[in-house]
């Protein structure tokens, strides 16, 4: 390929002999702009450490080189583009913990200058957080096997985007249920403990519900304060629910109506002692419910049976 011909420059007209050639005046050259300050590794590390202390979650700064540098290619010369805001070269990453919006807000408060703009932020969700969300969404009736594990994961990630610390259970019972699900989703390996399989966890709760995750299936006693054992109505539901009530219990831990549960225990020809104790514990609530229903029926019948008022006589 030949070298393109260079267009010859036009010769300048000679100055008249009588007039001296004008000397070029020195022109003030524009001062070159100082290159934008690059955030160095130690600075990024200090910023991540400050966020770690504030949110009590480990933050990790990761440098993202340009594509041509990342692949070891020498960039070809190109005309300089018009000035544009520099894209972030550092990414702050953390697991669970605060939301993305909370971290961006904290960066703006701690570093109001250009340091905050040099960072992109990214929160990753752990298997623990996603499995806990799967338990909750199953109870809400929003986990469906038809969308597959990737569809379920996408749904849960969108759901948790605005939730802080999505890996934290609400209480001892939910924590125990989460541990049982993670254990059931972990395959045995001869090389040691393996990580839980998130897709298997999704399939388990979508197929079998969440009632099997309850840590204890015994009736709670007076000394039980951690909500691990079953309350009286929960115990009777687990023992006697059938049909749609059984499905509601297994998937959402929905209990039987009070009267239905006590009646089922009463009609059981061979109730176990715990079922009898559960029904006895519910009798005061059932008695109050029946009394309120009887009072409402009496008020309505009394209003119907009351004689209609006599019409007022017209005066001449």
C-alpha positions in Angstrom: 0.0 0.0 0.0 1.6 3.3 -1.1 2.0 6.3 1.1 -0.7 8.8 0.4 0.6 11.9 -1.4 0.9 14.9 0.7 -0.8 18.0 -0.6 1.9 20.7 -1.2 1.4 23.8 0.9 0.8 27.0 -1.0 3.8 29.2 -1.2 3.5 32.5 0.6 3.8 35.7 -1.6 7.1 37.4 -1.2 7.1 40.7 0.7 7.9 43.9 -1.1 11.6 44.7 -1.1 11.1 48.1 0.4 9.3 46.8 3.5 11.1 44.7 6.0 9.6 41.4 6.8 7.3 41.6 9.9 8.6 39.7 12.8 6.0 37.2 14.2 4.7 38.3 17.5 4.9 35.9 20.4 1.4 34.6 21.2 0.4 33.4 24.6 -0.1 29.7 24.4 -3.0 28.2 26.3 -1.8 26.6 29.5 -2.2 22.8 29.3 -4.8 21.4 31.6 -3.5 19.3 34.4 -4.3 15.7 34.0 -7.1 14.4 36.0 -5.9 13.0 39.3 -5.9 9.2 39.3 -7.1 7.4 42.3 -4.3 5.1 43.5 -4.6 1.7 45.2 -3.8 2.9 48.7 -6.4 5.6 48.5 -9.0 3.2 47.3 -8.1 0.8 50.1 -8.6 3.6 52.7 -12.0 4.5 51.3 -13.1 0.9 51.3 -11.9 0.5 54.9 -13.8 3.5 56.0 -17.0 2.1 54.5 -16.3 -1.3 56.1 -16.1 0.4 59.5 -19.3 2.4 58.9 -21.4 -0.4 57.6 -19.7 -3.3 59.4 -19.4 -5.3 56.2 -16.1 -6.0 54.3 -15.7 -3.8 51.2 -13.2 -4.7 48.5 -11.9 -2.2 45.9 -11.2 -3.7 42.5 -9.5 -1.8 39.7 -11.0 -2.2 36.2 -8.3 -1.4 33.6 -9.3 -0.3 30.1 -10.0 -3.2 27.6 -6.8 -2.5 25.6 -4.6 -2.5 28.7 -6.4 -5.6 30.1 -5.6 -7.7 27.1 -2.0 -6.5 26.7 -2.7 -4.6 23.5 -1.0 -1.3 22.6 -3.7 1.3 21.8 -3.5 2.8 18.4 -3.1 6.5 18.1 -6.4 8.3 17.6 -7.6 11.9 17.6 -8.3 13.2 21.0 -12.0 13.3 21.7 -13.8 16.2 23.2 -13.6 16.4 27.0 -16.0 14.0 28.7 -16.4 12.9 32.3 -14.0 10.1 33.1 -15.7 6.7 33.7 -15.1 5.1 37.0 -12.0 2.8 37.1 -12.6 1.4 40.6 -15.4 -0.8 41.7 -16.4 -1.2 45.3 -17.8 -4.7 45.9 -19.4 -6.2 49.0 -21.8 -9.0 49.9 -25.3 -8.5 51.3 -25.1 -5.7 53.8 -26.3 -2.2 52.9 -28.0 -1.3 49.6 -26.3 0.3 46.6 -28.1 3.6 47.2 -27.0 3.6 50.9 -23.3 3.2 49.8 -23.5 5.8 47.1 -25.0 8.2 49.6 -22.2 7.5 52.1 -19.6 8.0 49.5 -21.0 11.4 48.6 -21.0 12.4 52.3 -17.6 11.1 53.1 -15.8 12.3 50.0 -17.7 15.2 48.4 -14.9 15.8 45.9 -13.9 13.6 43.0 -13.1 10.5 44.9 -16.8 9.4 45.0 -17.1 9.7 41.3 -14.1 7.5 40.7 -16.0 4.5 42.0 -18.7 2.2 40.7 -20.5 0.2 43.4 -21.7 -3.4 43.2 -23.5 -5.5 45.8 -23.5 -9.3 45.4 -26.0 -11.5 47.2 -24.9 -14.7 48.9 -26.5 -18.1 48.7 -27.7 -17.6 52.2 -29.5 -14.4 51.4 -31.2 -15.8 48.3 -32.2 -19.0 50.1 -33.8 -17.0 52.9 -35.7 -14.9 50.4 -36.9 -18.1 48.7 -38.4 -19.3 52.0 -40.2 -16.0 52.5 -41.4 -15.9 48.9 -42.7 -19.4 49.1 -44.7 -18.5 52.1 -46.1 -15.5 50.1 -46.9 -17.8 47.2 -44.5 -16.2 44.8 -42.0 -19.0 44.1 -42.9 -20.9 40.9 -40.9 -23.8 39.4 -42.2 -23.0 35.9 -39.7 -20.1 35.6 -36.6 -22.2 36.4 -33.8 -21.4 38.8 -32.5 -18.5 36.8 -35.9 -16.8 36.6 -36.4 -17.4 40.4 -32.9 -15.9 41.1 -33.7 -12.8 39.0 -37.0 -12.4 40.8 -35.3 -12.6 44.2 -32.5 -10.2 43.2 -35.0 -7.6 42.1 -36.9 -8.1 45.3 -33.9 -7.7 47.5 -32.4 -4.7 45.7 -33.8 -2.2 48.3 -33.4 -4.4 51.4 -30.6 -4.0 53.8 -28.9 -7.1 55.2 -31.0 -9.6 53.3 -29.1 -12.5 54.8 -30.4 -11.9 58.4 -33.3 -14.0 59.6 -36.1 -12.4 61.5 -35.9 -14.7 64.5 -34.7 -18.1 65.8 -37.3 -20.1 63.9 -36.5 -18.5 60.5 -32.8 -19.0 61.2 -33.3 -22.7 62.0 -35.4 -23.1 58.8 -32.7 -21.5 56.7 -30.0 -23.8 58.1 -32.1 -26.9 57.4 -32.7 -25.7 53.8 -29.0 -25.0 53.2 -28.1 -28.4 54.7 -30.7 -30.2 52.5 -29.3 -28.4 49.4 -25.7 -29.4 50.1 -24.6 -32.5 48.3 -22.2 -34.9 50.0 -18.7 -34.9 48.8 -15.8 -37.2 49.5 -13.4 -34.2 49.3 -15.0 -32.4 52.2 -18.0 -30.0 52.8 -19.4 -28.6 49.6 -21.3 -25.3 49.1 -25.1 -25.4 49.0 -26.6 -25.7 45.6 -28.9 -22.7 45.2 -30.9 -24.3 42.3 -31.6 -27.3 44.5 -32.7 -25.1 47.4 -35.2 -23.3 45.0 -36.5 -26.7 43.8 -37.0 -28.0 47.3 -39.1 -25.1 48.6 -41.0 -24.8 45.3 -41.9 -28.5 45.3 -42.2 -29.3 49.0 -43.1 -26.0 50.6 -41.6 -24.8 53.9 -43.4 -26.7 56.7 -40.8 -29.5 56.6 -38.1 -26.9 57.5 -39.7 -26.3 60.9 -37.0 -27.2 63.4 -39.4 -28.9 65.9 -42.8 -30.5 65.4 -43.7 -30.8 69.0 -46.1 -28.6 71.0 -44.5 -25.6 72.6 -44.5 -25.7 76.4 -44.6 -22.8 78.9 -40.8 -22.6 79.0 -40.4 -22.3 75.2 -39.6 -18.7 74.3 -37.7 -19.1 71.1 -40.6 -19.9 68.8 -38.9 -23.1 67.6 -41.7 -25.4 68.8 -45.3 -25.2 67.5 -48.0 -23.0 69.0 -51.2 -24.9 69.8 -53.0 -23.9 66.6 -50.0 -24.7 64.5 -49.7 -28.1 66.2 -53.4 -29.0 65.5 -53.0 -27.7 61.9 -50.0 -29.9 61.3 -51.8 -32.9 62.6 -55.3 -32.5 61.2 -55.2 -30.3 58.1 -56.3 -31.9 54.9 -57.0 -30.8 51.3 -56.5 -27.1 50.6 -55.7 -26.5 54.3 -52.9 -29.0 54.1 -51.4 -27.3 51.0 -51.7 -23.9 52.7 -49.9 -25.2 55.8 -47.1 -26.9 53.9 -46.4 -23.9 51.6 -47.3 -20.9 53.7 -47.6 -22.2 57.3 -51.3 -21.0 57.2 -53.2 -22.4 60.2 -56.7 -23.8 60.4 -59.7 -21.8 61.6 -59.9 -21.9 65.4 -63.2 -23.8 65.5 -62.1 -26.3 62.8 -58.9 -27.2 64.7 -60.6 -27.7 68.1 -63.4 -29.7 66.5 -60.9 -32.0 64.7 -59.1 -32.7 68.0 -62.5 -33.4 69.7 -63.6 -35.8 67.0 -60.3 -37.6 66.9 -61.0 -41.1 68.3 -57.4 -41.5 69.4 -55.8 -38.1 70.1 -52.3 -37.9 71.4 -51.8 -36.1 74.7 -50.2 -33.1 72.9 -53.2 -32.6 70.6 -55.5 -32.7 73.6 -53.3 -30.1 75.4 -53.3 -27.9 72.3 -57.1 -28.0 72.1 -57.5 -27.3 75.8 -55.2 -24.3 75.4 -57.4 -22.9 72.6 -60.7 -23.3 74.4 -60.7 -19.8 76.0 -60.1 -18.2 72.7 -62.8 -20.3 71.1 -65.2 -19.5 73.9 -64.7 -15.8 73.4 -65.1 -16.1 69.6 -68.4 -18.0 70.1 -69.7 -15.5 72.6 -69.0 -12.7 70.2 -70.8 -14.5 67.4 -73.8 -15.2 69.7 -74.0 -11.6 70.8 -73.9 -10.4 67.1 -76.7 -12.9 66.3 -78.8 -11.8 69.2 -78.4 -8.1 68.3 -79.5 -8.8 64.8 -82.5 -10.9 65.7 -83.6 -8.4 68.4 -83.5 -5.6 65.9 -85.6 -7.7 63.5 -88.2 -8.7 66.1 -88.7 -5.2 67.5 -92.1 -3.8 66.5 -92.1 -1.2 63.9 -92.8 2.3 65.2 -96.4 3.6 64.6 -96.7 6.1 61.9 -97.2 9.6 63.1 -100.8 10.9 62.8 -101.3 13.8 60.5 -102.9 17.0 61.9 -105.5 19.0 60.2 
